[in-house]
Every structure is written in structure tokens, then in C-alpha cells.
Amino acid sequence: MEFSISLYGDFENPTVEILGRREKASKLYLEAPLYAFLISIPHCIAEAFESIAKKEGIKIKDCKVRAVYEIDEKQFMLGYPVIKKIKIFIYNSGCTLEELEEIIRKVKKECPIYLSFSEKIEILAGN
């Protein structure tokens, strides 16, 4: 079982698309603890990506982060939303693929969310 969350716009308070809704992150963070948790993972990675790009002098444009959550279906049916794997796709039209992949390598070394859950999170350059 999978579902996805997309974040785009200003990463300080991005627009979030989740389960058919489109809201600002600040609103969804206050709505429910599960929303806050699920949004915080790609949000932290997006913030790290943006920070590293700026530090490296790499131009980012139309950046979007999409998180695809793979949920343990058996646990979900019992009422427990257990995450098996998260694939994070980063899309950006302002830099080359090589620059995008270099920033992703650095995100994997600096982002606290990734460092804490690296066995469950995969960060990929979006097409």
C-alpha cells in the first residue's frame, strides 16, 4: 500500500498535497499529529536541499519534493500506520542532474531526518 505527499513553493512554509488535499504546511502541522509526522520527513529533506544548494551557490528553480510512503498493509488493517519504506524524489529545473545528485549526496550526510532513518529512506533525483 502506497501514498504520496508533495511539497513545493517556499520551503519555509510549503504548499503540501496529501491525500487529495492542498494546504500550507503550517495548517496541516496543527491539524493532526500523524499529518505533522508524515509532512516533517520530506519537509526536513527539502529544507536541507535548499540550504545546501544556497551554500554551494547552485541555483534552484521550481523545486518540488515528493515522498512516496510504503505502508505495511497488514499493520494498517489492524489500525497501525507502520512505514516500511519512504522514497523521496527531488525535482528541480534550475540545476543540472550532476548538481542535483551532488546536493542529494550532501543531504544524506547532513539532514537529521535522513541520518536518523536512513534504513527506511531513499532520496532520488526526480525525472
Residue pairs with C-beta under 8 A, 6 or more apart in sequence:
1 70
1 71
1 72
1 73
1 76
2 68
2 69
2 70
2 71
3 19
3 68
3 69
3 71
4 66
4 67
4 68
4 69
5 16
5 17
5 18
5 38
5 39
5 42
5 66
5 67
5 69
6 16
6 17
6 18
6 64
6 65
6 66
6 67
7 14
7 15
7 16
7 17
7 25
7 39
7 42
7 43
7 46
7 64
7 65
7 66
7 67
8 14
8 15
8 62
8 63
8 64
8 65
9 15
11 43
11 46
11 47
11 50
11 63
12 47
13 24
13 25
13 26
14 24
14 25
14 43
14 46
15 22
15 23
15 24
15 25
16 22
16 23
16 24
16 25
16 28
16 39
18 28
18 35
18 38
18 39
21 28
25 39
25 43
28 35
28 36
28 39
29 35
29 36
29 39
29 40
30 36
34 81
38 67
38 69
40 113
41 67
41 86
41 88
41 113
41 117
41 121
42 65
42 66
42 67
42 88
43 65
44 111
44 112
44 113
44 114
45 65
45 88
45 90
45 107
45 111
45 113
45 114
45 121
45 123
46 63
46 65
46 90
48 107
48 110
48 111
48 114
49 60
49 63
49 65
49 90
49 103
49 104
49 107
50 60
50 63
52 103
52 106
52 107
52 110
53 59
53 60
53 95
53 103
54 60
56 102
56 103
56 106
58 94
58 95
58 99
58 103
59 94
59 95
60 92
60 94
60 95
61 92
61 93
61 94
61 95
62 91
62 92
62 93
62 94
63 90
63 91
63 92
63 94
64 90
64 91
64 92
64 126
65 88
65 89
65 90
65 91
66 88
66 89
66 91
66 126
67 86
67 87
67 88
67 89
68 86
68 87
68 88
68 89
69 83
69 85
69 86
70 83
70 84
70 85
70 86
70 87
71 81
71 82
71 83
71 84
72 80
72 82
72 83
72 84
75 81
75 82
76 82
83 120
84 120
85 120
85 121
85 122
86 117
86 120
86 121
86 122
87 121
87 122
87 124
88 121
88 122
88 123
88 124
89 124
89 125
89 126
90 100
90 103
90 104
90 123
90 124
90 125
90 126
91 126
91 127
92 100
92 126
95 103
97 125
100 125
101 125
104 123
104 124
104 125
107 114
107 123
108 114
108 115
108 118
108 123
109 115
113 121
114 121
114 123
